[in-house]
């Protein structure tokens, strides 16, 4: 649920003057004057269409406010001040802003806009549009923007092509890059519309596509902007090659899969292992009309898991959370239901060099020692690692251990039911889901918890209800994915800070309020080198895992992609993304 791509960077001599690019470590891969990214085909034909699918519905073209259900693909409407490349983890390149400069006192940062930058109605993008965008997001946008922009004091227009952000304290590295990836809205357009309301007002953007047509509960289609101002910009050359992009909406994913086989849409990124292994068959696949590929994925995979809502009294005790987590048999689920496709999630930074190890290295021990809010002594006595029973006997032994933990925590068995020995309250909770297919994953977990005397109920809701309940923290437990990146930053506040736990619509799904975590998040964001970032993130990761905030599920280190055979992609794939917008139509 990331709003913009967030990247860190360090103090560098390139700040001495307005620079078109930045890198956290050393120099950016692409030097000034580069023609295009290495993973594109600069001569790719621009024609044809690409259609994908979405599940549910939409009722809004404004994805920046905490109301409504945004349509798929809306990010294509907007260009940002700067952009990242998809084959390096820590560099930014100018787009709407041709360069960026830090003041000598490190308390303000200025962006000089590209004089060629245009909205899709032909109007020049100027500094007042940037200021207006910032102010709208900060006052009327999703509450997370205010959290991210907390260190910005004010934003001022210097002239038509230069805007300056004044900071409350010197040089917050992550904040600068968050600002750098800010989309820019048309002030003149929105002055005659209410930005704070969701709805189907088609906005004026500056990006490579605009809305062509749509049908509620049916589809949304975009058309490529014919005179797109940045078509030959080096960060855009060879990209956005389809004349049309379309998302077709289905009631659920089972129906959507049948729609793919009937060629109601062109390309599907498969998230269901059973379908990937057993569902892709028939004449179209045999004849080669449908291509099925596993493409290497080097992106950090974050954490997917069943998330406890710590706002619920029954989940405030870590021991209770630990016992409930021990009832999940990943090994059996992966072998019997997921066709051994996955790896167990053991970190909030899976598939990356930021993942912690069970043993605490000396550098990370120092971080823990210097915290103003000391960690529980039990954390050091009981290192965190995920145990996966390999057979029924081991699982039975683990359930016996979980039962003993619940007994010790004050939840006793009475007539086969787990109740609180003081209040008589039953240990029971709901798991909120949106995908019917996930019920088969929960069923064996539900049975194991039943053996512990714990009642679990599955609550399947519509996509709109799910979004509403997530925004208002109205659930006991739900499945969630905590996305991450090679250089985590301000999203850590959104996921884990005590402040975000109280903000409706934040990504602090767990409701974690912990002063030690607040300190570690702050330290991570203030890191001055990659090595320091690694140590601090690993320290944070280990403690988050030990707190048993989630019941870890799994992750996948490949993209599973199926598509009808009228597409090609560049010979070189980007290292850190599927790069779908570099593909092109062949017919």
N, C-alpha and C positions, 0 to 999 in steps of 0.2 A: 504494500500500500504506500509505496514511495511516491512523493510528490514531484521531486526533481532529482536528478543525479547529483550526489554530493561527493566532493573530492577534497582532499587536503593538499596543502602545499607548504613548503618551507620558505624561510627568508632566503632570498637569492639576490645576486647582483643584478639580475634582470629587472628588478623593481626600480632600478635607478632611472629608467625612462619608460615611456608608454610602450608596452610590449604586446605583440599579437598572440603570444602563447606562454604557457607556464607548465612547469613540471615540478612535482614534489621532490624527486630525487634526480639530481644531475640535470641533463638537458632533455627537452621533449624530443621524441623520435623524429618528428617532422620539422625540418628547419624552415625558416622564413622563406617564402617564395615557392614552397612545394606546390605541386600541381593537383594532386589527389591522394587519397589514402591508398595504401598498398593492397587492401583487400577488396577493392572495387574494380570493375571493368569500365574504364572511362568511355569506352565506345559502345556500351550496352545500348541496344535499341530501346526507344521509349514508345511502347505500344501495349495494347492488350489490357487485361484486367487480372486481378487476383482477389479471390473471395475466401473469407475465413468464416468462423462461426462464433457466436456467443450464446450463453445460456441465460434465460430469464427475459428481461425487458429493459427499456430505458424510457426516461421521461424528461431528460435534460441534456442541453448542449453546454452546460457550464459545470466543468469538473472541479472547479476551484472553491466551491462553497459546500458547507456541510448539509446540503439539502438535495433531494432528488436522486435519481439513479442515472449517472452519466452514460451516454452512448459510447460504444467502443470506438477507438481510433481518433479521439478528439485531440490528442497531442500533435497530430499531423497538421493541425490548423495554425500552429504557432512556431515561430523561430525564437531562439533564446539569445541572450547576449553573447554567450560563448558555448562551445560544445566540446564533448570528449571524442576521442577516437576509440574504436572498438578493438584495437590490437595493442593497447598499452593501458595500464591501470590508473595512471596518475597525472595525465596532462590535459590541459584545456587549450582550445584554439578559438580565436575570435570569429564571430559570425555577425550578428547585428552590431556588436561592438567590435571595432577593428583592433582595439588595444585597450589595456588597462594599466593603471599606474597608482602606486602607493605613495602617499605623502611622506615627507621626511620625518614627521612626528608620528607616523604610523597610526594616525587617528582618523584618516579619511582615505577613501579609495575612489578614483575617478575612472569612468569608462568613456572613451571617445567613440562615438557611433560611426558606423560605416555610412558614408554619404549616399551610397547606392541602395541602402536598405529601404524597402517599401512594404506597406501593407498591400493586401491584394486588391484594394480599390484604387491603387496608384498613389496614395498619399505617402509622403516621406515619413519615416519613423524618426521622431526627434526626442530630445531629452525629456520633454514634458510628458510624453507617453510612458517613459520608464518610471518617472516619479509617480504618475497617476496609477500605474500598475502596482507599484510597491504599496502605496497608501491604501488601495482597495483590498489587496490581499491581507494587509496587516490589520485592517479594521473590519472588513466584511467577509474575508475569506475563511476557509477552514481554520479552526482554532490553532492548528499546528503551525500555521505560518507565523502567528504572533510568538509562539515558542521559539521558532527558528530565528526570527528577526529580533529577538530580545535585546541584542547588543547594538542595534542600529538606533542612533539618536534621531537623525533626520536625513532627508534626501533632498538635494537642491539642484536646480538647473543652473549650470554655469553659462552655457549658451545653447543654441539649438542642437549641437552635436556633442555636448559633453554634460555628463551628469555625475554628481559627487555624493557618495554615501559617507556620512559622518558617524563615527563609532563612539560608543560610550566609554570604551576602554581601548587601549592600543591593540590593534591588529589581531583579531580573531581569525586565524587562518581558515578554518572551516566555514565561517560565516562569509568570508570573501568569495569562496568558490560556490557557496550556495547562491549568493547574489549573482555570480557570474552565469549561472544556469537558469536565471530568471526569464520566463517568457515575457513578451512585451505585448500589451493590449492597446487597442486604438482608443485613445481618450475621446476623440470626437464621436466615435460610434457609441461608446458606453455612456456618454453624458446624456444621451437621449433614451437610454434603457436602464433598468434597475439591475445592477450587478449582483445584488444580494439575493435575488430571486432565481430559483431554478425554473426551467421552462425550455421551450423549443425555439427561442430566438436564435437565429443563425448569426454567429458573431463574425466580425471582420478580423481576419488573421493575417499573418505574414508568412505562413509556412507553405510547404509544397503542395498542399491539397486544400480544397474547400468542399463543403457539403453540397452534393448534387441533388439527392432526393432521399426520402426515407418513408417508412411505413411503421407506425408504432406496433410493437410486438412482431414485426416482420423482418425489417432490414434497415441498414443505413449504408448509403453509398457516397463515396467521395470521388471527385474528379481532380486530376492533376492540373495545377495552375499553369496555363500555357505561357504566360510571361513571368514566371516565377523569378523574382529578382536575384536569387542566389543559385540559379540553375548551374552556373559555371564556377561558382565559388569552390575553392579547393576542398572544403569540408563537405561539399554537396555533389561534386562531380561524380558521375557514375551511380548515383543513388536515386531513389524514387522514380523508378523506371516504368511503372504501370500507369496507364492513362486513367484507370479506375481502380479503386479499392472498395471492397464491399464486406460487410459483416452481416451474416444471416442469423437471425435469432430463432432459438428452439426452446421448447418448454423444459427439456432436461437433456442430459448428455447422451442418454441412450437413443433418444429420437435423433439427436444431432449426428450420432455415428451412422445411423441408417441414411441420413441425409447426405453424408459424405460419400457413401458407397453408391448412392444414386446420382452423384455429381451435382448436388445442389450447392456445393461450394468446393473450392479447389485444393485447399491445403489444411492439414490438421496436425497440430502438435499433440501427440498422444500422452495423456497422463494416467491412463488406466492400463496396468500391466496385462490384465486378462485379455483385453481387446488387442493389445499389441502382439501378444503371443498367439492368440487363437482366432481373433476376429477378422484379420485382414486376409481374406481368402476369396475365391471366386474368379470368374473369367477376367475381370479387369486387372487383377493383380497377376494372374498367370500370363496374360498377354502382354504385360508391361505397360498397360495404360495407367496403372497406379504404381508409383515408385515408393518404396519403403526404405528409409535410411536411418541409421543411428550416426549422428554427427557429434564428434567429441565436444564436450562442454567443460571449459576450464574456469567457468565463473564460480565464485564462492556460493555455496548453496544455502547458507543460513540455517535456520532451524524450522522444521515442520513438526508439530506435535499437538497433542491434546493439551490445551492451556487451562490451568486452574484460574478461576476468578477469585483472587485473594480478598476481594471485597466481601465474599461470603464467609461468615464466621467459621463454618466447618473446615475451611481450607486454610485458615490462618496458622495452623500448627504444621510445621514442616514434617513432623513424623507422620501425620495423616497423609500428607501429599506423597511422601516416600512410599508408604505402604500401598497406596492406590497405584502408584507408578509401577511397583513390582509385580502387579497382576497382569501387565501387558506382555504377552509372549510374542515378541517380534520375530524370533526365529521360526516359529510355527506359521505365523501370518505370512512371512515372506516366502516360505517354502510351499505352503498349501494354497495361498490365495493370490500371491503376487509373483509367482513363477520365478522366484529367486532373482528378481530383477534389481533389487535395491540393496543399499548399504544402510546399516543402522546409523541414525543421527546420534552423534556423541558430543556435539558442540553447537554453539550458536553461530559458528563460522566454519561449518563443514566444507571440505574440498578447498581449503586455503591454508596459507602459512600462519594464520592467526588462531588456529584451533589449539586449545590447551591440552596438556598431557596430565595424567593422574598425579604424577609426582611433581612437587613444587620446586622449580629451579631456583637457584640462589637469587637471581635478579628479581624474580617475581615475589620471592619471600620478603625482600626488602620493601617492595611496594606495599605488601600487606602490613608490614611492621610499622611503616610510617603513616598509615591512615590515622586521622584524628578520631575516627569512630571505629574502634577495634572490632574485628570479626569474632564470631563465637569461637571459643576454644575447640568445640566439637569439629569445626571445619578443618582444623589442622590434625586432629586425631583420626578423622574419618574422610580420607581423600575421596573425591567423587569420581566414579567411573560407572559406566553402564554395563550391567551384567545381563547376558542373554543366555538363559537356559537352553541347552541343546537337545534335551529329551524330556519326556513326560515326568520322569523321576526327579530331575533337577527342578522342573517347574513346580512340582508338588512341594519340594523342600523350600522353594522360594515363597510359595504361598503360606506355608507354615510360619516362616520368618515374618512375613507381612502381617499375619494374624497376631503374632506376639507383639509386634510394634504397635498395632492398634490397641491391643489390650493395655499395654504400658501407657499409651496416650490417653487412656480413659474411655475407650470405646469398647464395650463388652458385648459378648454374644448373649442374647436373651431370647429363648424360643426360636433359635436359628436366625435372629435378626440382630444386626450390629447397632447398639444404641449407646448414647452417652450416659455414663453411670450416674452423673449428677442430675441431668435434666430429663433423661428418658427420651431425648430426641433421637430419631432414627437417622443413621448415616445413609443418606440417599441424595442423588443429584441427577440433573439432566445433562445430556451431551447435545449441544445445538449443532445441527448439520444442515447443509444445503443440497448435497449430492446424495440421491437415493443409493447409489452404488457403495457408499461408505458404510452403510448399515452392515454389510457382510464383514467389514473389518472390525466393527464394534461388537458384533455378536459374540465371538470367543472371549473378548475382553470382558464383556458383560457377564458371561458365564463364570469366569474366574473370580470376578468381584462378588458375584452371588455366593460363591463358595466361602467368601470372607464375611458374608452377611450384609454386604453393601448392595443397595438397590440402585441400579442405573437405568434411566429411561432415555430413549432416543427421541429428540424433538427435531423433526424435519420441517423446515419452513421454506417459504418462497424466497427468491433472491432479494426482493425488496424488503421483506420482513427481516431477513438476515442482516442486511445493511443497517436497517433501523436499530435492531437489537444490539449490533456491535457498537454503533455510535453511542448508544445509551448504556452500554455495559450490562445489558439485560440477559444474562446467561450464567449458568453455573460453571460449565466447561464447554469449550468449543475447539475445533481444529483451526489452526492458524499457521501462517508461514511468516517468520521474521526474516525478511530479506536482508541481505548484507552486501558489502562491496569490498574491494581490495583495500580501500582506505576509509574505514568507517568514520563518521563524523556526527553531525547534528542529529541524525536519526537515532543515535544512542539516547539522547534526551527524550525523544518521542517515545521510544520503546520502554525506557527504564527509569526515568527520573520521577522523583516524588511529585514534582509539579505536574507532569503530564498525566499522572494517575487520576488527577482531579478534573482534567479537561475533557469534556464530552467530545467524542470524535477522535481522540488521540489514538495512537497505536500501542499505548500501554494497556494491552488487552488483559494482562494478568493483574493489573492494579497494584503493581509493586511499589511500595514506599519504603525505602531503605537508605539511610544516610551514608552507609559505607559504599553502596552502589553509586549514589550521587557523586561521591568523591572520586570513585574510579572512572566514572563516565567523564567527569571534568578533566581528570588527568589524561585520559586517552585522547580527548579532543585537543589538549594542549601539547601533544607529543611533537618534538622538534626533529625527529629522525625516524626512519623506517624501523630501525632496531628498537627504539623507545616505544613506538606504536605497537610493535609486536609484543613486547613484554607487558605493556599495560592492557592491551586487549585480551591477551591470554589470561592475565590475572583476573580480569573482569569475567571472562568466559567461564573459568573454572568455578568462580563463586556463584555465578548464575546457575550453572549446572548443579552445584551442590545444594542450592536452595530449592531444587525440585519444583521449579515454577511450571515446567511442562513435563508431560510424559512423552519423551522423544519418539518420533516415528522413524522416518527414513529419508534418504535423498538419492538422487540419480545423477551420474556424472556424464550423461549423454543426452542430446536432444533426440527424441523419437519423433521423426517427421514422416508423414505420408502425404503424397501429393500427386495429382493427375499430371501426366507426363508432358505438359507443354510449358515447362519452366526450366531455366538454367540458372546456375549460380557461378560466381567467379571461381577461378582455379584455386585461389587462396581464400580461405575462410577467415573471418576475424577471430582472434583468439578468445575473446571474452563476450561473444554474443553470437546468436544464430545469424545475424546479418540479413534478415529477410528483405530489407529495403535495398539490398544490393542485387537481388535476383532480377530476372527479366523474363518476359513472355517470348516464346519462340515462334508461334504461329503467325 
